[in-house]
């Protein structure tokens, strides 16, 4: 290379320019370097590893670039719920806080430009996707394997849809998946489509029906959050079966509503046995139970000191109206009129 001929940035070889642009996001590249000259524009448009990380200037950006490696559009409201800011758990998985666990405080305006950006023809290299909400069209593209390189997929609040059990597609490259506001019937199919998941955040707000086929366990799963399950039963085999699917879990977050038709009294000793037997590697537990009136009255008979002795992961107890919260770490939502207890040190 003759350095005497390099007088301007655009005079550098393509290989060096690509290395330089790898340090910038799509937004920065577009604002700083586009429209300088035709040669540079051609290089920028063909960059294989562009990362989009903002809502600003989307119209111009999506018509300029031809490929994206990652698309990260933050949820601007993710820290606003009940006046409490998210706190990260020591030795925990930070991705559990991409979306709040208290779903009814999450407000996401529809993002209508997503389908213009996330298309197979311009996102064939897509490896990481994190968005505040998703349409059925986008979800179907992902679940049909139109983005074969995708590894991280956080879809936020999603339009409801029903997955067909006729599909035999398996997306073995996907390691992280977040999908909110879904039908409980999709849970089994998601486990079969993504057999290599390490992280799953699934919110459905209805019941998960009995599985229709023999589902293999997912030994790869380490971090699991399932929220707002309706009509959940702990002592009819449902809870034990759910735990048996993920034998190597390290972090488990479960939020459920007790069943009001088949009323059961919580037997905390039995729940602790299920956890110890099925999840020997579990380090962090976050269990929220919206109790029926009978469940609330029966729980009042359990003294916190006795509860703490049942399982070493039962370290923090909090009760707010009919909501029972058991945690293995120190963060508890602070509501007015909440009764909280902590295991004594030592």
Beta strands, then each sheet from edge to edge (+ up, - down):
strand 1: 51-52
strand 2: 70-72
strand 3: 128-130
strand 4: 133-134
strand 5: 152-158
strand 6: 176-180
strand 7: 199-203
strand 8: 223-232
strand 9: 251-258
strand 10: 284-290
strand 11: 316-320
strand 12: 323-327
strand 13: 339-342
sheet 1: 1+ 2+ 3+ 5+ 4+
sheet 2: 1+ 2+ 3+ 5+ 6+ 7+ 8+ 9+ 10+ 12- 11+ 13-
end
